């Protein structure tokens, strides 16, 4: 899961899509309208985000709406916090 997620997050276009979805659900067309790339390229980015579990799609009538999957973000934050918590408790100061 984390490999696909980090790969998805490595692309600036996909990060921009996630920021847009943070403000609310959007259709693929609404997302594509905000970019100067082709609709198939936007579709590819959305598929990468879906495969990583970062977004969920739901058909409503003839439109597909994309939503942030906040559960995955919570899992990642939990994973990162394990490292922070360990560092706090061991008295180790990292080299800088």
Residue pairs with C-beta under 8 A, 6 or more apart in sequence:
1 52
1 53
1 72
1 75
2 76
2 79
4 51
4 52
4 53
5 52
5 53
5 54
5 72
5 76
7 48
7 52
8 14
8 48
8 49
8 51
8 52
8 54
9 15
9 18
9 52
9 54
11 45
11 48
13 35
13 37
13 45
14 45
14 48
14 49
16 35
17 31
17 42
17 45
17 46
17 49
17 55
17 66
18 49
18 54
18 55
18 68
20 26
20 31
20 34
21 55
21 66
21 67
21 68
22 68
25 65
25 66
25 67
26 65
26 66
27 63
27 64
27 65
27 66
28 39
28 42
28 43
28 46
28 64
28 66
29 39
29 63
31 42
31 46
31 66
32 39
32 42
32 43
35 41
35 42
46 55
46 57
46 66
49 55
49 66
50 56
50 57
52 72
53 69
53 72
54 68
54 69
54 72
54 73
55 66
55 67
55 68
55 69
56 66
56 67
56 68
56 69
57 64
57 65
57 66
57 67
58 64
58 65
58 67
59 65
87 94
